[in-house]
């Protein structure tokens, strides 16, 4: 599982150099012991009447917090910091029944803040 993959990754980091000094190995052990996953997946289930308001909040978060973070730490690459996935079939029904606005989905799918801003 994930724990095994993490253990292997940490072992590779520790054993990547030949003829390493004890001090350098201690430094690597310290670094490896403090590693955490860089991203995580969050699954949220929402009632159909709350999807549009929820997506508006997520789009606002993407436009402000994610854009600021990506601009500073990810060279503007939003997709490295934030991705949204949803059931496209369900969204098609919601759009058809006017439960959600298709524009909000396009904003969530946008790769850059510039793309988001162009969607009116």
C-alpha positions as a Markdown table, in Angstrom:
| # | Residue | x | y | z |
|---|---|---|---|---|
| 1 | Unk | 0.0 | 0.0 | 0.0 |
| 2 | Unk | 0.9 | 3.7 | 0.4 |
| 3 | Unk | 2.9 | 3.0 | 3.5 |
| 4 | Unk | 5.1 | 0.5 | 1.6 |
| 5 | Unk | 5.6 | 3.0 | -1.3 |
| 6 | Unk | 6.6 | 5.7 | 1.2 |
| 7 | Unk | 9.0 | 3.4 | 3.0 |
| 8 | Unk | 10.7 | 2.4 | -0.3 |
| 9 | Unk | 10.9 | 6.1 | -1.4 |
| 10 | Unk | 12.5 | 7.0 | 2.0 |
| 11 | Unk | 15.0 | 4.1 | 1.7 |
| 12 | Unk | 16.0 | 5.2 | -1.8 |
| 13 | Unk | 16.7 | 8.7 | -0.5 |
| 14 | Unk | 18.8 | 7.3 | 2.3 |
| 15 | Unk | 20.8 | 4.9 | 0.1 |
| 16 | Unk | 21.2 | 7.1 | -3.0 |
| 17 | Unk | 24.9 | 7.9 | -2.3 |
| 18 | Unk | 27.9 | 5.6 | -1.9 |
| 19 | Unk | 30.5 | 6.2 | 0.7 |
| 20 | Unk | 28.4 | 8.6 | 2.8 |
| 21 | Unk | 29.7 | 10.0 | 6.1 |
| 22 | Unk | 27.9 | 9.3 | 9.3 |
| 23 | Unk | 27.1 | 13.1 | 9.6 |
| 24 | Unk | 25.6 | 13.2 | 6.1 |
| 25 | Unk | 23.6 | 10.0 | 6.8 |
| 26 | Unk | 22.3 | 11.6 | 10.0 |
| 27 | Unk | 21.2 | 14.7 | 8.0 |
| 28 | Unk | 19.4 | 12.5 | 5.5 |
| 29 | Unk | 17.7 | 10.5 | 8.2 |
| 30 | Unk | 16.5 | 13.8 | 9.8 |
| 31 | Unk | 15.2 | 15.0 | 6.4 |
| 32 | Unk | 13.5 | 11.7 | 5.6 |
| 33 | Unk | 11.9 | 11.4 | 9.0 |
| 34 | Unk | 10.2 | 14.8 | 8.5 |
| 35 | Unk | 8.8 | 14.1 | 5.0 |
| 36 | Unk | 5.1 | 14.5 | 4.5 |
| 37 | Unk | 2.9 | 13.9 | 1.3 |
| 38 | Unk | 3.0 | 17.0 | -0.9 |
| 39 | Unk | -0.6 | 16.6 | -1.9 |
| 40 | Unk | -3.6 | 14.8 | -0.7 |
| 41 | Unk | -7.0 | 13.7 | -2.2 |
| 42 | Unk | -10.2 | 14.9 | -0.5 |
| 43 | Unk | -13.5 | 13.4 | -1.4 |
| 44 | Unk | -16.6 | 15.5 | -0.7 |
| 45 | Unk | -20.2 | 14.4 | -1.3 |
| 46 | Unk | -22.7 | 17.2 | -1.7 |
| 47 | Unk | -26.5 | 17.3 | -2.1 |
| 48 | Unk | -27.5 | 18.5 | -5.6 |
| 49 | Unk | -28.9 | 21.8 | -4.3 |
| 50 | Unk | -25.6 | 22.6 | -2.7 |
| 51 | Unk | -23.3 | 21.8 | -5.7 |
| 52 | Unk | -23.5 | 25.2 | -7.3 |
| 53 | Unk | -22.9 | 27.2 | -4.1 |
| 54 | Unk | -20.1 | 24.8 | -3.1 |
| 55 | Unk | -18.5 | 25.1 | -6.6 |
| 56 | Unk | -18.7 | 28.9 | -6.3 |
| 57 | Unk | -16.8 | 28.7 | -3.0 |
| 58 | Unk | -14.2 | 26.3 | -4.5 |
| 59 | Unk | -13.8 | 28.7 | -7.5 |
| 60 | Unk | -13.2 | 31.6 | -5.2 |
| 61 | Unk | -10.6 | 29.6 | -3.3 |
| 62 | Unk | -8.9 | 28.7 | -6.6 |
| 63 | Unk | -8.9 | 32.3 | -7.7 |
| 64 | Unk | -7.4 | 33.7 | -4.5 |
| 65 | Unk | -5.6 | 31.2 | -2.3 |
| 66 | Unk | -4.5 | 28.7 | -5.0 |
| 67 | Unk | -3.5 | 31.5 | -7.4 |
| 68 | Unk | -1.3 | 33.2 | -4.8 |
| 69 | Unk | 0.3 | 29.9 | -3.7 |
| 70 | Unk | 0.9 | 28.8 | -7.3 |
| 71 | Unk | 2.3 | 32.2 | -8.2 |
| 72 | Unk | 4.8 | 32.1 | -5.4 |
| 73 | Unk | 5.7 | 28.4 | -5.0 |
| 74 | Unk | 4.7 | 26.7 | -8.3 |
| 75 | Unk | 5.7 | 29.2 | -11.0 |
| 76 | Unk | 2.0 | 29.8 | -11.6 |
| 77 | Unk | 1.2 | 26.2 | -12.4 |
| 78 | Unk | -2.2 | 25.8 | -10.6 |
| 79 | Unk | -2.7 | 22.2 | -11.6 |
| 80 | Unk | 0.4 | 21.2 | -9.5 |
| 81 | Unk | -1.3 | 22.6 | -6.4 |
| 82 | Unk | -5.0 | 22.1 | -7.0 |
| 83 | Unk | -7.2 | 19.8 | -9.2 |
| 84 | Unk | -11.0 | 19.4 | -9.1 |
| 85 | Unk | -12.6 | 16.2 | -10.4 |
| 86 | Unk | -16.3 | 15.6 | -10.5 |
| 87 | Unk | -18.8 | 13.2 | -12.0 |
| 88 | Unk | -19.3 | 14.6 | -15.5 |
| 89 | Unk | -22.5 | 12.7 | -16.1 |
| 90 | Unk | -24.1 | 14.1 | -12.9 |
| 91 | Unk | -23.0 | 17.6 | -13.9 |
| 92 | Unk | -24.6 | 17.2 | -17.3 |
| 93 | Unk | -27.9 | 16.5 | -15.6 |
| 94 | Unk | -27.5 | 19.4 | -13.2 |
| 95 | Unk | -26.7 | 21.8 | -16.1 |
| 96 | Unk | -29.7 | 20.5 | -18.1 |
| 97 | Unk | -32.0 | 21.0 | -15.1 |
| 98 | Unk | -30.5 | 24.4 | -14.3 |
| 99 | Unk | -29.3 | 23.2 | -10.9 |
| 100 | Unk | -25.8 | 24.5 | -11.6 |
| 101 | Unk | -24.2 | 27.0 | -14.0 |
| 102 | Unk | -22.0 | 25.5 | -16.7 |
| 103 | Unk | -19.7 | 28.5 | -16.3 |
| 104 | Unk | -18.6 | 27.5 | -12.8 |
| 105 | Unk | -17.5 | 24.1 | -14.1 |
| 106 | Unk | -15.4 | 25.9 | -16.8 |
| 107 | Unk | -13.8 | 28.1 | -14.2 |
| 108 | Unk | -12.9 | 25.0 | -12.1 |
| 109 | Unk | -11.4 | 23.3 | -15.1 |
| 110 | Unk | -9.4 | 26.4 | -16.1 |
| 111 | Unk | -5.6 | 25.9 | -16.1 |
| 112 | Unk | -4.8 | 29.5 | -15.3 |
| 113 | Unk | -6.3 | 32.4 | -13.5 |
| 114 | Unk | -6.4 | 34.3 | -16.8 |
| 115 | Unk | -8.6 | 31.6 | -18.2 |
| 116 | Unk | -10.9 | 31.8 | -15.2 |
| 117 | Unk | -11.2 | 35.6 | -15.5 |
| 118 | Unk | -12.2 | 35.3 | -19.2 |
| 119 | Unk | -15.2 | 33.1 | -18.4 |
| 120 | Unk | -18.1 | 35.5 | -17.8 |
